[in-house]
Amino acid sequence: MANNLKVNKLNVGQRLTLPEPITESERTLLAQLIYAEAQGELYSGKVAVARL
């Protein structure tokens, strides 16, 4: 598993390192997730969500 995790679960505050390079479909999925989570927020709010 990625990041040497033993389970498919992240704890609050835990960091996840994404492999480089990511595929176009992974990039699209990440953009869709950020949009869904930060819809209606200013650009700075979207950036804040992406940084989490």
N, C-alpha and C positions, 0 to 999 in steps of 0.2 A: 504494500500500500504506500501511497505518497506520504512523504514526510515521516517515514518510519512509524506510522500510527498502527496500532493493533486493532482498532475498531473504526467504524465509519461514523465517528462522532467528534465534534469539536466542543470544547468548553469555552465559556465566556472568557474573552481576553487571549485565547490561544491563537497563535499565528499559523497560517498555512502558507507554505511556499509553493508557488506555481512553477511548473517546469517550463523551461524556455526551449525552443519557441512553442507558443500555443498555436493550435490550428485555427483556421478561420471560423469553423463551427463553434469552437470553444470561446473565441473572442465574441462572436455574435451572442452566444448564450450569456456570457458575462454582462454584455451591454443590456440585454433584455432583463436580466435580474436586477441590475442597478436601476434601470428605468422603472421597473415595477415597484421596487422598494422606495425610490425617491421621487416618484411621480408627483408633480406639483411643487417640488422644491426648487429653489434657485440653483444655478449652476454650482455654486459653492457647496450646497447641500448634496448634490449628486456626487461631487468629488469626495465629500466626507464619507458617504456611503461606500464608494469604491475603495477608499483607504481602509475600511474595516475589513 
